[in-house]
Amino acid sequence: MKKVLSLLLAAAVSMSVLLAGCSSAGTESSAASGTESAAASSEGASEETTEASGKSKIAYVTGTGGLGDKAFNDLGNKGIQQLESEGIECDVVEPKALAELEGILRNLADTESYALIVAMGGDAVDSITRVANDYPEQNFMVMDGLAGDIENLRSVMLSQTDECFLVGAFAGLMELEGNLPNSQGQNTIGVVGGMDIPLIRSVVAAYTAGAKYVNPDCEVLSAYVGSWSDPNKGAELTTSMYSQGASIVFNGAGASGMGCIEAAQQEGLYVIGYDGNQNSLAPDNVIGSGIRGLDAVIVSSAKEALDGTFTGGDMNVTMADNPDASQLEFSETNVEIPDSVNEKLDQIKEFLIAAEVAIPEDPADVDAYLEQVGTFEG
């Protein structure tokens, strides 16, 4: 079942600021003001519902990379911080290993205190599905994974492949015509993924497809850290890609991706951030960041759970559903993005919105995809 209305509204709140080129702090402020009226209108219903059920809190269970990743978990936590700023009590749990997750979810459900329990990451789908089936009166949500049509479990996929195709096109264009001062000039880029799982393979595939769509002769290197919380390994893999001629590496590795940024600084080369504006972490090296509206989805879903309007099922939102769901953030980077690149990125977005061929979800399928869609002619 595809349920997108509330998700689209939430994404629009978050993305409207990104379109204006504001910083991440500005995004949080805008999201707060954008949801203020919704909070006021649902206040009475929320109080009535939670008084009857005793479920007045929100639980947020991070991926194993934990808070401080400056990416996926921290972006979701921005939504939790916004809820707290509006007086909603939230509890945050940080699993150290995936094996802990199911027990944590069961313990939270056993308290009967939470209107919604949120788990982050596609690798949480199996655990949260089992628990949701065992606790039919408890509302759950998982971000970045689809679990199917389960009444009390909302599973959200927000333009993962669209976003990474856009990022790949950006990297390919910057390598081709970005005039990067320290470019190695070998028409080579890279991507470091966190775990070798279907979700992250789809990130690698989409990034590769985007890069080769605009720059067919570009070589795209890829590797997986094997962990969301190993920045040393992230740095090692990134340095290896630079040694093979890459000028730009995409960080798709959560907290491990902090090592990608450190390697870029050490080598004087370039990196692209993801799921959070990471540009300010190394303004001379981070040339842009891919942003999705995860925080706004959490806010809107939590309020629906509190006011009794929450529904489960899959929510898979592409750029065709909402053109603002995937964006590139260029504020706080010192690297100049040529007007020609920005103009071509606008054309890429139009291509994604109108796309009739699905972006590949496995790197092995990239060549077949490009045979179908051809190459960029902008």
Phi, psi and chi 1 to 4 in degrees:
 res  aa     phi    psi   chi1   chi2   chi3   chi4
   1 MET       -  133.2 -178.7 -176.8  -60.5      -
   2 LYS  -107.8  109.9 -170.5  176.0 -177.1 -176.9
   3 LYS  -119.1  110.6  -57.6  171.8 -176.4  174.7
   4 VAL  -122.5  -10.0  -60.3      -      -      -
   5 LEU   -59.9  -56.3  179.9   57.2      -      -
   6 SER   -64.9  -34.6   61.8      -      -      -
   7 LEU   -66.1  -39.4 -173.6   55.5      -      -
   8 LEU   -64.6  -41.2  -61.3 -175.1      -      -
   9 LEU   -62.9  -41.6  -66.7  173.2      -      -
  10 ALA   -65.6  -43.4      -      -      -      -
  11 ALA   -64.4  -35.8      -      -      -      -
  12 ALA   -64.1  -37.0      -      -      -      -
  13 VAL   -61.2  -47.7  169.0      -      -      -
  14 SER   -69.7  -41.7  178.5      -      -      -
  15 MET   -79.1  -19.8  -65.8  -56.9  170.4      -
  16 SER   -60.0  -34.0   62.7      -      -      -
  17 VAL   -74.3  -37.8  177.9      -      -      -
  18 LEU   -63.0  -36.4  -61.5  177.4      -      -
  19 LEU   -65.0  -27.9  -71.4  170.5      -      -
  20 ALA   -82.7   -5.1      -      -      -      -
  21 GLY    78.5   29.3      -      -      -      -
  22 CYS   -84.1  169.0  -64.4      -      -      -
  23 SER   -78.9  173.0   66.1      -      -      -
  24 SER   -63.7  -32.8   57.7      -      -      -
  25 ALA   -63.7  -40.0      -      -      -      -
  26 GLY   -64.5  -36.1      -      -      -      -
  27 THR   -62.0  -44.2  -56.6      -      -      -
  28 GLU   -62.7  -41.7 -176.0  171.7   -3.7      -
  29 SER   -63.3  -42.9  173.9      -      -      -
  30 SER   -66.2  -41.3  174.2      -      -      -
  31 ALA   -62.3  -38.1      -      -      -      -
  32 ALA   -63.9  -45.8      -      -      -      -
  33 SER   -68.9  -32.1   63.1      -      -      -
  34 GLY   -70.2  -23.4      -      -      -      -
  35 THR  -104.3   -0.3   54.1      -      -      -
  36 GLU   -61.1  -45.5 -175.3  176.2   -9.9      -
  37 SER   -67.1  -35.9   59.1      -      -      -
  38 ALA   -64.0  -39.3      -      -      -      -
  39 ALA   -64.1  -42.1      -      -      -      -
  40 ALA   -64.8  -42.6      -      -      -      -
  41 SER   -69.0  -28.6   64.5      -      -      -
  42 SER   -96.1    0.4   65.1      -      -      -
  43 GLU   -59.9  -47.0 -176.6  176.3   -3.4      -
  44 GLY   -63.7  -46.4      -      -      -      -
  45 ALA   -64.1  -38.9      -      -      -      -
  46 SER   -63.3  -44.6  176.9      -      -      -
  47 GLU   -62.3  -41.4  -71.4  178.5   -4.8      -
  48 GLU   -65.0  -44.0 -179.2  178.9  -16.4      -
  49 THR   -66.3  -49.1  -59.2      -      -      -
  50 THR   -70.0  -29.8   55.7      -      -      -
  51 GLU   -66.0  -37.4 -176.4  176.4  -21.0      -
  52 ALA   -75.7  -38.9      -      -      -      -
  53 SER   -92.5  -22.0   67.1      -      -      -
  54 GLY    77.6    3.9      -      -      -      -
  55 LYS  -101.0   97.3  -64.5 -178.4  177.3 -179.5
  56 SER  -119.1    2.3   59.6      -      -      -
  57 LYS  -115.6  166.3  -59.1 -165.5  -66.6 -177.3
  58 ILE  -120.0  135.6  -54.5  -61.3      -      -
  59 ALA  -108.5  137.1      -      -      -      -
  60 TYR  -124.2  114.5  178.8   68.7      -      -
  61 VAL  -108.7  113.2 -176.4      -      -      -
  62 THR   -72.3  167.4   71.0      -      -      -
  63 GLY   -70.4  172.9      -      -      -      -
  64 THR   -68.3  -12.5   53.2      -      -      -
  65 GLY   -71.1  -21.9      -      -      -      -
  66 GLY    72.0 -179.7      -      -      -      -
  67 LEU   -71.0  156.0  -62.4 -178.6      -      -
  68 GLY    91.8    6.9      -      -      -      -
  69 ASP   -79.6   -8.5   63.7   -4.9      -      -
  70 LYS    58.5   24.6  -52.3  -64.5 -175.7 -176.5
  71 ALA  -148.2 -125.6      -      -      -      -
  72 PHE   -53.2  -55.0 -177.1   66.5      -      -
  73 ASN   -68.1  -40.0  -68.2  -48.1      -      -
  74 ASP   -68.5  -35.2  -78.2   -1.7      -      -
  75 LEU   -65.9  -43.7 -177.2   57.2      -      -
  76 GLY   -62.1  -37.2      -      -      -      -
  77 ASN   -67.2  -22.9 -167.0   49.9      -      -
  78 LYS   -60.2  -37.5  -80.6 -177.2   61.9  179.9
  79 GLY   -64.4  -40.8      -      -      -      -
  80 ILE   -63.8  -42.6  -64.6  -60.0      -      -
  81 GLN   -63.3  -36.2  -68.4  171.6  -29.3      -
  82 GLN   -65.6  -42.7 -178.3 -178.6  -41.8      -
  83 LEU   -59.9  -42.9  -68.1  168.4      -      -
  84 GLU   -63.7  -36.9  -69.8  176.5  -32.1      -
  85 SER   -65.8  -21.3   73.8      -      -      -
  86 GLU   -95.9   10.3  -62.8  177.4   15.8      -
  87 GLY    91.2    9.5      -      -      -      -
  88 ILE   -92.0  127.7  -62.0  169.3      -      -
  89 GLU   -77.5  131.5 -174.1  175.4   -5.6      -
  90 CYS  -132.6  143.9  -58.1      -      -      -
  91 ASP  -118.1  137.8  -68.4  -30.5      -      -
  92 VAL  -116.3  131.4  177.4      -      -      -
  93 VAL  -123.6  137.3 -175.5      -      -      -
  94 GLU  -120.3   93.8  -59.4  179.6   66.2      -
  95 PRO   -62.9  143.9  -15.9   28.7      -      -
  96 LYS   -92.6  -19.5  -60.2  -57.3 -179.9 -174.0
  97 ALA  -148.2  151.4      -      -      -      -
  98 LEU   -61.2  -30.4 -170.7   59.9      -      -
  99 ALA   -62.5  -21.5      -      -      -      -
 100 GLU   -80.6  -18.2  -60.1  174.9    5.2      -
 101 LEU   -63.0  -48.2  179.8   59.2      -      -
 102 GLU   -60.7  -42.1 -174.6  169.5  -25.2      -
 103 GLY   -63.4  -40.0      -      -      -      -
 104 ILE   -62.4  -45.6  -72.3  170.4      -      -
 105 LEU   -62.7  -40.9  -65.4  171.6      -      -
 106 ARG   -65.5  -41.7  -69.3 -175.7 -175.8  -81.9
 107 ASN   -62.5  -40.9  -71.4  -20.6      -      -
 108 LEU   -65.2  -43.4  -68.8  168.8      -      -
 109 ALA   -64.6  -35.5      -      -      -      -
 110 ASP   -62.5  -26.3  -78.8  -22.4      -      -
 111 THR   -70.1  -22.7   68.5      -      -      -
 112 GLU    55.7   33.7  -61.0 -175.7   -7.4      -
 113 SER  -108.8  -12.6  -60.4      -      -      -
 114 TYR  -109.2  127.1  -61.3   99.7      -      -
 115 ALA   -68.7  -31.1      -      -      -      -
 116 LEU  -150.6  136.4 -179.5   64.6      -      -
 117 ILE  -114.4  119.9  -61.9  171.8      -      -
 118 VAL  -106.9  130.8 -179.7      -      -      -
 119 ALA  -119.4  139.6      -      -      -      -
 120 MET  -103.6  130.2  -62.5  -66.2  -76.8      -
 121 GLY   111.7  139.6      -      -      -      -
 122 GLY   -61.7  -26.9      -      -      -      -
 123 ASP   -75.1   -1.4   51.7    3.4      -      -
 124 ALA   -91.2   -7.7      -      -      -      -
 125 VAL   -58.9  -48.4  168.4      -      -      -
 126 ASP   -61.5  -45.3  -70.2  -15.9      -      -
 127 SER   -64.8  -46.9  -63.9      -      -      -
 128 ILE   -70.9  -28.6 -157.4  167.8      -      -
 129 THR   -65.6  -45.9  -61.8      -      -      -
 130 ARG   -60.3  -44.9  -71.8 -168.8  -67.6  -91.8
 131 VAL   -68.6  -41.8  178.3      -      -      -
 132 ALA   -59.7  -38.9      -      -      -      -
 133 ASN   -66.9  -30.0  -75.2  -32.7      -      -
 134 ASP   -85.2  -15.8  -71.0  -16.0      -      -
 135 TYR  -127.4   71.4  -67.9   82.4      -      -
 136 PRO   -65.3  -17.3   22.4  -33.2      -      -
 137 GLU   -90.5   -2.3  -57.5  -57.4  -44.1      -
 138 GLN  -105.0  132.3  172.2   65.8   59.9      -
 139 ASN   -85.1  135.7  -68.9  -35.6      -      -
 140 PHE  -129.6  158.8  -64.1   88.9      -      -
 141 MET  -145.0  139.9 -176.7  168.5   76.8      -
 142 VAL  -124.3  136.0   60.9      -      -      -
 143 MET  -101.6  134.0  -62.4  -65.9  -60.4      -
 144 ASP    75.8   34.3  -96.7    4.8      -      -
 145 GLY  -164.0  147.6      -      -      -      -
 146 LEU  -111.6  127.0  -59.9  177.5      -      -
 147 ALA  -107.6  -10.6      -      -      -      -
 148 GLY   102.8 -173.5      -      -      -      -
 149 ASP   -87.0   82.4 -170.2   13.8      -      -
 150 ILE  -111.8  125.4  -59.3  173.8      -      -
 151 GLU   -59.8  -36.4 -174.2  174.4   -7.2      -
 152 ASN  -105.9   12.9   62.3  -39.5      -      -
 153 LEU  -129.4  115.4  171.6   58.8      -      -
 154 ARG   -95.0  120.8  175.2  175.9  -66.4 -179.6
 155 SER  -114.9  126.5   50.2      -      -      -
 156 VAL  -119.4  127.6 -179.1      -      -      -
 157 MET  -122.6  112.9 -178.2   66.1   73.0      -
 158 LEU  -108.0   89.6 -174.6   57.5      -      -
 159 SER    49.4   43.9  -64.1      -      -      -
 160 GLN   -61.9  -51.2 -175.4   90.8    8.6      -
 161 THR   -73.7  -37.9   52.5      -      -      -
 162 ASP   -59.1  -46.9  -79.8  -10.6      -      -
 163 GLU   -61.1  -44.8  179.3   68.4   67.1      -
 164 CYS   -74.8  -29.7  -66.6      -      -      -
 165 PHE   -62.5  -44.4 -173.2  100.5      -      -
 166 LEU   -61.7  -43.6 -176.3   64.7      -      -
 167 VAL   -63.2  -42.2  170.5      -      -      -
 168 GLY   -63.1  -40.8      -      -      -      -
 169 ALA   -62.6  -40.1      -      -      -      -
 170 PHE   -60.8  -47.6  170.8   53.0      -      -
 171 ALA   -62.4  -43.0      -      -      -      -
 172 GLY   -63.1  -40.6      -      -      -      -
 173 LEU   -69.2  -41.0  -71.8  169.0      -      -
 174 MET   -66.4  -35.1  -72.1  -62.8  -71.3      -
 175 GLU   -68.3  -34.9  179.6   66.2   19.0      -
 176 LEU   -81.2  -41.1 -169.4   64.6      -      -
 177 GLU  -143.8   20.0   56.2 -173.6   75.4      -
 178 GLY   -83.0   -8.7      -      -      -      -
 179 ASN    54.1   41.2  -60.5  -41.7      -      -
 180 LEU   -66.5  127.9  -66.8  168.7      -      -
 181 PRO   -56.7  -35.4  -22.4   31.4      -      -
 182 ASN  -108.8   19.6  -64.2  -27.2      -      -
 183 SER   -57.1  139.4  173.1      -      -      -
 184 GLN   -80.8   -8.9  -59.0 -161.3   75.7      -
 185 GLY    68.8   23.0      -      -      -      -
 186 GLN  -107.9   10.1  -62.6 -171.1   36.7      -
 187 ASN    50.4   47.3 -156.4   19.2      -      -
 188 THR  -131.7  134.8  -60.2      -      -      -
 189 ILE  -133.5  175.3   61.4  175.2      -      -
 190 GLY  -146.6  169.3      -      -      -      -
 191 VAL  -144.4  131.4   50.6      -      -      -
 192 VAL  -110.2  118.1  173.5      -      -      -
 193 GLY   -97.3  158.0      -      -      -      -
 194 GLY   -74.3  -63.0      -      -      -      -
 195 MET  -121.1  147.8  -58.9  -72.8  -70.7      -
 196 ASP   -84.2   76.3 -172.4   -0.3      -      -
 197 ILE  -129.2  162.3   56.7  176.9      -      -
 198 PRO   -51.5  -41.9  -29.9   36.6      -      -
 199 LEU   -58.6  -46.5  175.9   70.2      -      -
 200 ILE   -79.5  -28.8  -56.4  -55.2      -      -
 201 ARG   -62.5  -33.3  -73.6 -163.7  -68.3  -85.2
 202 SER   -68.7  -32.1   74.3      -      -      -
 203 VAL   -62.8  -48.3  166.7      -      -      -
 204 VAL   -62.6  -43.1  172.6      -      -      -
 205 ALA   -64.0  -46.3      -      -      -      -
 206 ALA   -65.6  -42.4      -      -      -      -
 207 TYR   -60.7  -44.5  175.5   79.7      -      -
 208 THR   -64.2  -43.4  -56.8      -      -      -
 209 ALA   -62.9  -42.6      -      -      -      -
 210 GLY   -63.2  -43.3      -      -      -      -
 211 ALA   -64.2  -45.1      -      -      -      -
 212 LYS   -76.7  -21.3  -72.4 -175.4  170.5  -68.6
 213 TYR   -64.2  -39.4  177.4   65.0      -      -
 214 VAL   -96.0  -18.2  -60.1      -      -      -
 215 ASN  -143.7   75.4 -175.4   -6.9      -      -
 216 PRO   -56.9  -29.0  -23.0   33.3      -      -
 217 ASP   -88.6    1.7  -64.0  -33.2      -      -
 218 CYS   -69.7  136.0 -178.3      -      -      -
 219 GLU   -92.1  130.9 -178.5  178.0    0.9      -
 220 VAL  -116.5  113.0 -177.3      -      -      -
 221 LEU   -88.1  148.1  -51.9  173.3      -      -
 222 SER  -144.7  150.4   63.4      -      -      -
 223 ALA  -159.8  158.9      -      -      -      -
 224 TYR  -121.4  135.1  -57.0   91.1      -      -
 225 VAL   -70.0  -39.4  176.0      -      -      -
 226 GLY    89.9    9.4      -      -      -      -
 227 SER  -164.0  151.6  168.3      -      -      -
 228 TRP   -90.9   -2.6  -60.7  113.4      -      -
 229 SER  -138.3   43.6   53.4      -      -      -
 230 ASP  -130.7   77.0 -171.9   -9.7      -      -
 231 PRO   -62.4  -28.6   17.9  -28.8      -      -
 232 ASN   -63.0  -43.1  -70.6  -26.9      -      -
 233 LYS   -67.9  -38.3 -175.6   67.1  172.3  179.7
 234 GLY   -59.0  -41.9      -      -      -      -
 235 ALA   -66.3  -41.5      -      -      -      -
 236 GLU   -61.3  -45.5  176.3 -173.9  -34.8      -
 237 LEU   -66.0  -39.8  -66.8  174.0      -      -
 238 THR   -66.0  -43.7  -56.3      -      -      -
 239 THR   -60.5  -38.9  -59.7      -      -      -
 240 SER   -62.6  -40.2  173.8      -      -      -
 241 MET   -65.6  -40.5  -69.5  179.5 -176.7      -
 242 TYR   -61.3  -38.3  -69.0  146.2      -      -
 243 SER   -67.6  -20.0   71.6      -      -      -
 244 GLN   -92.8    6.9  -63.3  173.8   67.0      -
 245 GLY   105.8   -1.4      -      -      -      -
 246 ALA   -68.2  139.4      -      -      -      -
 247 SER  -100.0  -28.6  -63.2      -      -      -
 248 ILE  -129.3  133.8  -55.9  166.6      -      -
 249 VAL  -127.0  133.9  173.1      -      -      -
 250 PHE   -91.0  128.3  175.6   36.8      -      -
 251 ASN   -91.0  102.4  158.6   28.8      -      -
 252 GLY  -117.6   44.1      -      -      -      -
 253 ALA  -127.9   18.5      -      -      -      -
 254 GLY    60.7 -136.3      -      -      -      -
 255 ALA   -65.5  -26.8      -      -      -      -
 256 SER   -62.4  -26.0  -63.0      -      -      -
 257 GLY   -69.1  -13.7      -      -      -      -
 258 MET   -61.2  -29.2  -67.3  -59.7   98.3      -
 259 GLY   -69.3  -31.3      -      -      -      -
 260 CYS   -61.4  -43.4  -58.1      -      -      -
 261 ILE   -67.9  -40.8  -64.4  173.4      -      -
 262 GLU   -61.8  -40.6  -68.6  171.3    6.6      -
 263 ALA   -64.6  -39.4      -      -      -      -
 264 ALA   -61.0  -41.7      -      -      -      -
 265 GLN   -64.0  -43.7  -70.6  178.8  -68.5      -
 266 GLN   -66.0  -36.1  -68.7  173.5    0.0      -
 267 GLU   -93.1   -8.0  -60.0  -65.0  -32.1      -
 268 GLY    69.6   28.1      -      -      -      -
 269 LEU  -116.0 -156.1  -69.1  165.9      -      -
 270 TYR  -129.7  153.8  -55.3  101.0      -      -
 271 VAL  -146.4  154.3   66.7      -      -      -
 272 ILE  -117.1  130.9  -60.3  173.8      -      -
 273 GLY   -84.3  172.7      -      -      -      -
 274 TYR  -151.9  143.9 -170.0   48.6      -      -
 275 ASP    52.8   50.8  -85.2  -11.0      -      -
 276 GLY   147.4  146.9      -      -      -      -
 277 ASN   -77.7   99.1 -175.5   -2.5      -      -
 278 GLN   -95.7    6.4  -60.7  177.1  -24.3      -
 279 ASN   -59.7  -39.4  -57.7  -15.3      -      -
 280 SER   -71.1  -14.1   64.8      -      -      -
 281 LEU   -67.8  -28.3  -61.4  177.7      -      -
 282 ALA  -158.5   77.2      -      -      -      -
 283 PRO   -58.9  -25.5  -21.5   32.6      -      -
 284 ASP   -83.4  -10.0  -66.4  -28.8      -      -
 285 ASN  -122.1  -33.8  -51.7   94.1      -      -
 286 VAL   -84.6  111.1 -175.1      -      -      -
 287 ILE   -88.9   -7.0   63.5  175.3      -      -
 288 GLY   167.7  168.7      -      -      -      -
 289 SER  -138.3  137.6  -65.6      -      -      -
 290 GLY   -82.1  131.5      -      -      -      -
 291 ILE  -123.9  135.3  -56.2  -72.6      -      -
 292 ARG  -123.9  157.5  -62.1  179.7  -62.1  155.7
 293 GLY   -87.7   48.7      -      -      -      -
 294 LEU   -62.3  -39.2  -55.1  176.5      -      -
 295 ASP   -63.4  -41.7   51.9  -23.6      -      -
 296 ALA   -67.9  -33.5      -      -      -      -
 297 VAL   -63.3  -42.4  175.4      -      -      -
 298 ILE   -64.3  -42.3  -70.8  173.0      -      -
 299 VAL   -61.4  -51.1  169.5      -      -      -
 300 SER   -65.6  -38.7   66.8      -      -      -
 301 SER   -67.9  -40.4  -62.7      -      -      -
 302 ALA   -62.0  -41.5      -      -      -      -
 303 LYS   -68.2  -34.8  -69.8 -176.9  176.2 -179.6
 304 GLU   -65.6  -39.3  -71.2  170.7   17.8      -
 305 ALA   -64.7  -39.0      -      -      -      -
 306 LEU   -70.5  -34.1  -72.4  165.3      -      -
 307 ASP   -96.6    4.7   67.9   21.5      -      -
 308 GLY    85.4   14.0      -      -      -      -
 309 THR  -108.0    8.2   61.6      -      -      -
 310 PHE   -66.7  138.2 -178.8   88.5      -      -
 311 THR  -131.5  152.3   54.7      -      -      -
 312 GLY   -94.6 -168.8      -      -      -      -
 313 GLY   107.6  171.1      -      -      -      -
 314 ASP   -77.8  138.5  -72.0  -17.1      -      -
 315 MET  -126.5  102.3  -71.6 -176.1  167.1      -
 316 ASN  -114.2  100.5 -172.7    9.0      -      -
 317 VAL  -104.5  118.1 -177.9      -      -      -
 318 THR  -102.3  176.6   67.9      -      -      -
 319 MET   -65.8  -26.3  -73.6 -169.5   74.1      -
 320 ALA   -66.8  -32.8      -      -      -      -
 321 ASP   -73.8  -41.2  -62.6  -46.5      -      -
 322 ASN  -149.0  104.3 -178.0   -5.9      -      -
 323 PRO   -58.7  -20.0  -24.2   34.8      -      -
 324 ASP   -91.9    2.8  -63.7  -20.4      -      -
 325 ALA   -72.2  -20.6      -      -      -      -
 326 SER  -129.5  126.6  -59.9      -      -      -
 327 GLN  -142.5  160.3  -64.0  -66.6  -31.3      -
 328 LEU  -109.4  134.8  -75.3  164.1      -      -
 329 GLU  -108.4  123.6  176.0   61.4   76.6      -
 330 PHE  -114.6    1.8  -62.0  132.2      -      -
 331 SER   -69.1  148.4   67.7      -      -      -
 332 GLU    72.6   12.3  -59.5 -178.7  -88.8      -
 333 THR  -103.9  145.1  176.4      -      -      -
 334 ASN   -90.6   -2.9  -66.2  -25.3      -      -
 335 VAL   -84.8  126.9  179.2      -      -      -
 336 GLU   -75.1  130.3 -177.9  178.9   -5.6      -
 337 ILE  -101.5  114.0  -48.5  -58.5      -      -
 338 PRO   -59.7  147.5  -22.3   33.0      -      -
 339 ASP   -57.5  -35.7  -70.0  -18.5      -      -
 340 SER   -62.8  -36.1   61.9      -      -      -
 341 VAL   -69.1  -44.9  169.5      -      -      -
 342 ASN   -60.0  -41.1  -86.2  -48.0      -      -
 343 GLU   -63.8  -40.2  -69.3  167.1    2.0      -
 344 LYS   -71.4  -32.9  -70.5  175.4 -178.7  177.5
 345 LEU   -64.5  -36.5  -71.8  173.2      -      -
 346 ASP   -61.1  -38.8  -72.7  -20.7      -      -
 347 GLN   -68.5  -35.9  -64.7  177.6   55.3      -
 348 ILE   -62.9  -41.3  -60.0  -60.4      -      -
 349 LYS   -61.0  -42.0  -67.9  174.6 -170.8  176.1
 350 GLU   -62.4  -38.9  -67.0  174.7    3.3      -
 351 PHE   -61.1  -43.6  165.9   77.0      -      -
 352 LEU   -67.1  -39.4  -68.9  170.6      -      -
 353 ILE   -64.5  -38.1  -68.2  167.3      -      -
 354 ALA   -92.4    1.8      -      -      -      -
 355 ALA   -58.6  136.6      -      -      -      -
 356 GLU  -108.4  -11.8  -63.2 -179.5   -3.4      -
 357 VAL  -110.8  128.3 -179.6      -      -      -
 358 ALA   -67.8  139.0      -      -      -      -
 359 ILE   -64.1  136.0  -64.1  171.0      -      -
 360 PRO   -63.5  147.4   22.7  -33.1      -      -
 361 GLU  -108.4    2.9  -63.9 -173.0   -2.1      -
 362 ASP  -138.2  136.5 -169.6  -80.5      -      -
 363 PRO   -55.1  -29.0  -28.2   36.4      -      -
 364 ALA   -66.9  -16.6      -      -      -      -
 365 ASP   -98.3    1.4  -61.9  -32.3      -      -
 366 VAL   -64.5  -45.8  170.1      -      -      -
 367 ASP   -61.4  -41.6  -72.2  -17.1      -      -
 368 ALA   -65.0  -37.5      -      -      -      -
 369 TYR   -62.5  -46.6  167.8   81.7      -      -
 370 LEU   -66.2  -31.3  -68.0  170.0      -      -
 371 GLU   -63.1  -33.0  -73.0  179.4    5.8      -
 372 GLN   -76.6  -43.5  -74.1 -175.5  -84.1      -
 373 VAL   -94.5  -14.6  -58.5      -      -      -
 374 GLY    78.0 -156.9      -      -      -      -
 375 THR  -124.5  163.0   54.9      -      -      -
 376 PHE   -65.5  135.4 -178.2   63.0      -      -
 377 GLU  -121.4   20.1  -62.9  179.6   -4.1      -
 378 GLY   -73.9      -      -      -      -      -
